[in-house]
Amino acid sequence: MSVEVGKYGRIVLSKGLRERYGIREGSRLIVREAEGRIVLVPVNTYEKPTEALYGSVKLEAPIEEPKQVARVHIHKKLAEGLE
């Protein structure tokens, strides 16, 4: 497969490649040089940046009473300070 470099250095990727990698108008690509080659890497973009973070943090178990947990922790630390 080959592409022609047009005016202003623009290239056109084949429809098959664009569909396979989800590239459409406005998509971002990272351009890298590797071993004497030019490499294009598609970048996932999100309309809402927080979507990229969804599910990245896992909690062991939800805290039912955060204030109670904080009080117990503070009392424990105060008791250690008195010893």
C-alpha positions in Angstrom: 0.0 0.0 0.0 1.3 3.5 -0.8 0.0 7.0 -0.5 0.9 10.2 -2.3 2.0 13.3 -0.4 -0.1 16.2 -1.6 0.1 19.9 -1.2 1.0 21.1 2.3 2.3 17.6 3.1 -1.1 16.0 3.4 -1.6 12.3 2.9 -4.8 10.3 2.4 -5.3 7.0 4.2 -7.3 4.3 2.6 -10.9 3.8 3.7 -10.1 0.3 5.0 -7.4 1.6 7.3 -9.6 4.5 8.5 -12.4 2.1 9.3 -10.1 -0.5 10.9 -8.6 2.1 13.3 -11.6 4.3 13.8 -10.0 7.3 12.1 -12.3 10.0 10.8 -12.2 13.7 10.0 -10.8 15.5 13.1 -9.1 12.4 14.5 -5.7 12.8 16.1 -2.7 10.8 15.2 0.7 10.8 17.0 3.6 11.0 14.5 6.8 9.2 15.5 10.0 8.3 13.9 11.2 4.7 14.5 14.2 3.0 12.8 14.1 5.3 9.8 10.3 5.1 9.4 7.4 7.4 10.0 4.8 5.8 12.3 1.2 7.1 12.8 -0.5 6.1 16.0 -4.2 6.8 16.4 -5.2 8.6 19.7 -8.4 8.0 21.4 -10.2 11.3 22.2 -13.3 11.8 24.3 -16.0 14.4 24.2 -15.9 14.5 28.0 -12.3 14.0 29.3 -13.7 12.2 32.5 -14.8 9.4 30.2 -11.2 8.4 29.8 -10.9 7.9 33.5 -14.0 5.9 34.0 -13.3 2.6 35.7 -9.6 3.3 36.2 -9.9 3.4 40.0 -11.1 0.3 41.8 -12.2 0.5 45.4 -12.0 -2.6 47.6 -15.3 -1.9 49.3 -17.5 1.2 49.5 -17.3 3.0 52.9 -20.8 3.1 54.4 -20.1 5.8 57.0 -17.0 7.8 56.1 -17.5 10.2 59.1 -17.5 7.2 61.5 -14.4 5.7 59.9 -12.6 9.1 60.2 -13.6 9.5 63.8 -12.3 6.0 64.7 -9.0 6.8 62.9 -8.6 10.1 64.7 -9.4 8.6 68.1 -6.8 5.8 67.4 -4.1 8.4 66.4 -4.9 10.5 69.5 -4.6 7.4 71.8 -1.3 6.5 70.2 0.0 10.0 70.9 -0.9 9.7 74.6 1.1 6.5 75.1 
